[in-house]
Amino acid sequence: MSGPDMEKTQCPHGFPPIVCNRCARSSPCVHGMSQGCLLCAMQLPPNLFRAAGTAAVGGPLSKTQPNESVTKAYVDGKGYVQNAKFVHSPVAALEKGSITGPNAIVLHRTDGWDAAGAMQSFAKGVGTHFLVDKDGTVTQAASLLKYTKHVGKIKSRCYDSGTCSADETKQIKSWGWAPEKLYNHEKVKSYPTRYPLSEDSIGIEVVAKHHNGAWEAATPAQLASIAIIVNFLKDTYRLGDNDIYEHDKISYKTAGEGAGLYAGGVQANPPSPKK
């Protein structure tokens, strides 16, 4: 498909081309689709982009193709995302009580080599709602109506940002290294005065190993899938980029665990495709 029916270009990141729903029957696109790929298109609202080869909202792809509406992804009554091509593999041990909000999203790496190992770990009762494999496959392992244990003990937000009162700063300093005491102090605060807890946040694990002193970088396919999940959750729960957190920044984890996975509507530092 080319010519006036739709505007598309080669993707600079090695992904299939994306076309703009509003411009599916005109060229050139006037809605920022000039780079035409997942890594670039995620800057737009979800209703403005689609994969090339799928039906456009409001009109056919060509004169010979019937008009088909794209069904929007949604969270069903059981808390599972439908129409997003996610794999549903519920892990009963993960689901705890009812989630509050949710108010935030926390990004993690698994510190494992594959998705199978992560799912085995989830069965022990600690893990996230979503798991992103290296090929971009997204598995939803827990209902979005339930919280999972994935954050752990949070640090002090006001202490990290230097916004605590003088008295609170003095108190926290007097405790020294006391994660349990600090966590108990922080958890009674309301979000966003504190960092998100497991009880009010959605977790996303990305399959990646920490070895030779560094975390594996996310693959291009993982970056694309993370952006799809995050943008869907932002839209569904009215979250902002300031509600997205790297696990190691809010809890006591290996530095860099959540780094380079997502950044404000465009995935963070996407690696160049292999030549």
N, C-alpha and C positions, 0 to 999 in steps of 0.2 A: 504494500500500500504506500503510495507516494503521491506527489503532485498536490493539487488543490484540495484533495479530500482531507489531508491532515499534515501538520507540520511536525517533522521529527528530524533529529540529527544524530550523528554518532555520539555515543556516550563517552565522555573522557575518562570514566572510571571502570569501563568494562561491563556495564550492566545493559540489559535490554532497553531499547528506547522507550520513552514515556511521551505521551501526547496529552495536550490540554483538552479537557472536556469542552471548554467554551470555544475552542478553536479547531475542533475535530473536522470541521468542513471548510476551513479557511486557512490561508497561509499568507504571511507568516503569523506565528502566534504572538499575541500582544500581552500575554499574562506571565511573562518571565520564564517560558519553557525553552529558551534558546539552546540550553545545554542538554535538555531532554533525557535525564536519567534519574534513578531513584535518589542518588546522593544530592542532586541539584533540586529535584522536584519537591523534596520533603520540606522545602522552604515555604511551599504553598499550602493552603488549607486542603484537607483530604479530598474535598469534592471537586478540586480543580485539576486533579491529575489521575491518570490511569495507565496501565501497561498497554503498550501498542499491541493491537490484535484483540483487545476486548472492546465491548460496545460502549459508545459514548452516551452520556446522559443527555437526553433531549434530541437525539438525532442519530441516524445510521452512520456507520463508518464509510460506506460507499453506496452508490446507487443500487448495487446488487445485493447488499447485505441488509437483512431485516433490522428494524429498530428494536433493540433490547436494552432495558434499563439495568444499570449496575445496582445490585442489592447492597446496601450499606452494611458494614459490619456493626454488630450490636452485642450487648451482654444479655444473655437469656435469663430466664427466671431462676436458674440454678447457679448463676454467676460465671458462666462460661462464654467465651467470645465466639460468636457464630459469623460465618461468611468472611472469615479472614484467612482461611486455609491453615489454621493452627491445628496441631495434633492435640487431641484431648486424651490425657492419660492421668486421671485423678489418682492422687496418692492420699489415702484416707488419713495416714499418720500426720500429714502436713497441716491439715485443716484444724484450727483451734476454735476459738470463739468468734462471734460476729465482729467484723471489721468496723472500725470507726472511720467515717469519711468515705473512701480513703482520702487522705490529705497530701500524700506524697508518693514518690517513686524512688526506690533505692537500687542502684546498679552494683552488681557483684561480678566477680570471676570465680569459677568453680575450684580452681587449683587442682584440676584433673585433666586427663588426656581425652576423655570422650564423654558423650551424653549418657551412656549406659552406666558409667560409674557414678555420675551425678544423681541419676534416678535411684540407684541403690542407696546412696547417701540420704536422699529425700525420705526413703522408707523408714529411716531412723527417727523421723519427726522434725528435722531441721532442714529448711530449704525455702525456696521461693515459689511464687505463683507461676512464673514463666522461666523456661530454659531455652537458650538459643544455641543450637549446635553450630559447628564450624561451616556447614554447608548452608546455613541460614534457616534451617528447619526450626520452627517455634513449637515447643510443647507447653501446653498449659497443664500444670500439675495440681493446681488448687483453685477452688472457687474464689471469685473476687468478692463474694459475700462474707468470706472468712479471712482471718489473718493467719499468717504463718510465722514461725520463729525464724527470722532471718537477719535482724538488725543487731541484737545483743545489747550490751550496756552502752548507752550513749554518753558522749562527752558533754561538756557544758557549752552551749551555743554562745551565751553572752561572754563567757570567759575567753573563748576562741576569738571572738570578734572585738573584744575589749569594750563591751557595752554593759557589763555588770556594774551594779552600784559599788561604791568603795567598800561598803560593809560586806557585800557578797563576795567580792574579789578577795578580800582579806580572809574570809571564812574558807573559801576554796583553797587558797594558798596554804592555810594552816593544816589542811588535811594531808598535804603531800600527795604521794601516789596512792589513791584510794578510789579505784573505778567503781566499786560497789556503793560506796558512800555517795559519790558524785552522781551516779545513776539514780539512786533513791531520791536525791535532792532535785534532780532534773525532771524525773518522770511525772511529778505532780503538777508541773507547769503545763499550760495549754500550748498547742501548736499554733503559730510558728515561733512562739517565744523560745521553745526548745527545739531540738532536732526531732525528726520523726521517730516513732517507736515501731516495733513490729505490729502493734495493735492498730496503727492507723496509717500503714503504708503498704504499697505493693512492691514486691521484690522481683527483680529480673536477674537471673544468673546467665553468664556467658561462658561457654566451655573454653577454658584457657588454663594453661599450666604456668606456675611460677617456677622457673629453673634458671640456673646460672645467674642468680641474683636479679632476675627481671621477669616481669609478666609477659606472656605471649600477647602480641598485638591482635586485636580482633580482625577477622577476615573481612573483605569487602561485603560478602554475603551476610555476615553477622551484623555489620554496621547498618546495612539496609533494613534488616529485620528488626533491630533494636529501634530504629527510627520509626518504623511502622507501628510497633507496640506502643512506644512512648507517645507518639502523636495521637494514636487512637485513645489512649488513657487520658491524655490532656484534654482532648475534645469531649470525652464521655464524662469526666469528673470535674471539668472546668479547672484544671491545674495549669500552672505556669512553669516556665523554665526554672524559676526560683524554688519550685517544689520538687526538683530532680536532684538527687544526691549521690555522690560516690561513697560507697560503704566505708572506706578507710578514712574518710574525712569526718565522719560522725561517730564512729566506733573505733575500737582498739583492734585494728586489722593491719595486715602487711601493706605498707605504703604503695600506692598506685593500683590497688585492687580494682577500683572503679574508674580509673583514668582512661581517657581516649576512647570512650564508648559512645558518647553522645554530647553534643554541644549546641544548645540553642536553636533547634530546628534543622540544623545540618550536622550530620554525624562528625564526631571529632577525629581529625587527622586521618582521613581515609588513605590507606596505603595505595600506591600506584599499582595498576594491574601488571602482572608478569608479562614480559615480552617473549 
